[in-house]
Amino acid sequence: MRWSNCIWFAVRLHVRREAAGREGYLVWRWSRWQRVRWIRFPHCLYGEIRRGRMRLVSYKPDRPARQILPPPLFRGSVHWGDPPPETAHVPH
């Protein structure tokens, strides 16, 4: 657990992996943090193609609290994958 944010985490990881000779990508999507639906903020993830599939890793807050503005730095942890938004879930 450390103070950082998704952008710093993804950029640092990209630089380290690139220095090690690995090809990776910065992946951007809209954050699910927002409290007000029409105010959007970017979320940055790091991705690598492994065995023909994109593997994503990101830094997310340990205790997310929906606020109007996300904090510039927060205590968080590393999360593998990026589940689809809850609103995209379609029941069978």
C-alpha positions as CSV (number, residue, x, y, z in Angstrom):
1,M,0.0,0.0,0.0
2,R,1.5,3.3,-1.1
3,W,0.5,6.7,-2.3
4,S,0.3,7.0,-6.0
5,N,-2.3,7.2,-8.8
6,C,-3.1,5.1,-11.9
7,I,-1.2,7.4,-14.3
8,W,2.1,7.4,-12.4
9,F,1.8,3.7,-11.8
10,A,1.2,2.8,-15.5
11,V,3.9,5.2,-16.8
12,R,6.5,4.0,-14.3
13,L,5.7,0.3,-15.1
14,H,5.8,1.1,-18.9
15,V,9.3,2.7,-18.6
16,R,10.6,-0.2,-16.5
17,R,9.3,-2.8,-18.8
18,E,10.5,-1.0,-21.9
19,A,14.0,-0.7,-20.4
20,A,13.9,-4.5,-19.9
21,G,13.1,-5.0,-23.6
22,R,9.4,-5.7,-23.3
23,E,6.7,-4.2,-25.4
24,G,3.8,-2.7,-23.5
25,Y,1.0,-0.2,-23.9
26,L,-0.6,2.6,-21.9
27,V,-4.4,1.9,-22.1
28,W,-6.9,4.7,-21.4
29,R,-10.5,4.4,-20.5
30,W,-13.0,6.5,-18.6
31,S,-12.8,6.1,-14.9
32,R,-15.7,4.6,-12.9
33,W,-14.8,6.9,-10.0
34,Q,-17.2,9.8,-10.8
35,R,-20.0,10.7,-8.5
36,V,-21.7,12.9,-11.1
37,R,-22.4,10.8,-14.3
38,W,-21.6,13.5,-16.8
39,I,-18.2,14.5,-15.2
40,R,-15.6,12.1,-16.5
41,F,-12.0,11.4,-15.7
42,P,-9.5,9.2,-17.4
43,H,-8.1,6.0,-15.9
44,C,-4.8,4.6,-17.1
45,L,-3.8,1.0,-17.2
46,Y,-0.7,-0.8,-18.4
47,G,-1.1,-3.7,-20.9
48,E,1.0,-6.4,-22.5
49,I,0.1,-8.9,-25.0
50,R,0.9,-12.4,-23.6
51,R,-0.1,-15.6,-25.3
52,G,-2.2,-13.6,-27.8
53,R,-4.3,-11.8,-25.2
54,M,-4.0,-8.4,-23.7
55,R,-3.1,-8.6,-20.0
56,L,-4.0,-5.4,-18.0
57,V,-2.7,-4.2,-14.7
58,S,-3.7,-1.0,-12.9
59,Y,-3.5,0.9,-9.6
60,K,-6.8,1.4,-7.8
61,P,-7.7,2.9,-4.5
62,D,-8.1,0.5,-1.6
63,R,-11.1,2.4,-0.2
64,P,-12.8,4.2,-3.2
65,A,-15.2,6.9,-2.2
66,R,-17.2,8.5,-5.0
67,Q,-16.5,12.1,-5.0
68,I,-17.0,14.9,-7.4
69,L,-13.2,15.1,-8.1
70,P,-10.9,12.2,-7.6
71,P,-7.8,12.8,-5.4
72,P,-4.5,13.4,-7.2
73,L,-2.8,10.7,-4.9
74,F,-4.4,7.9,-2.9
75,R,-3.5,4.8,-1.1
76,G,-4.1,1.8,-3.3
77,S,-2.9,-1.5,-4.6
78,V,-2.2,-3.3,-7.9
79,H,-5.1,-5.0,-9.6
80,W,-4.8,-7.5,-12.6
81,G,-7.5,-7.3,-15.2
82,D,-10.2,-4.8,-15.8
83,P,-13.7,-6.1,-15.2
84,P,-16.5,-4.6,-17.3
85,P,-18.6,-1.9,-15.8
86,E,-21.5,-3.0,-13.7
87,T,-23.9,-1.2,-16.1
88,A,-22.7,-3.4,-19.0
89,H,-23.8,-6.6,-17.2
90,V,-26.7,-8.3,-19.0
91,P,-28.5,-11.0,-17.0
92,H,-29.0,-14.4,-18.8
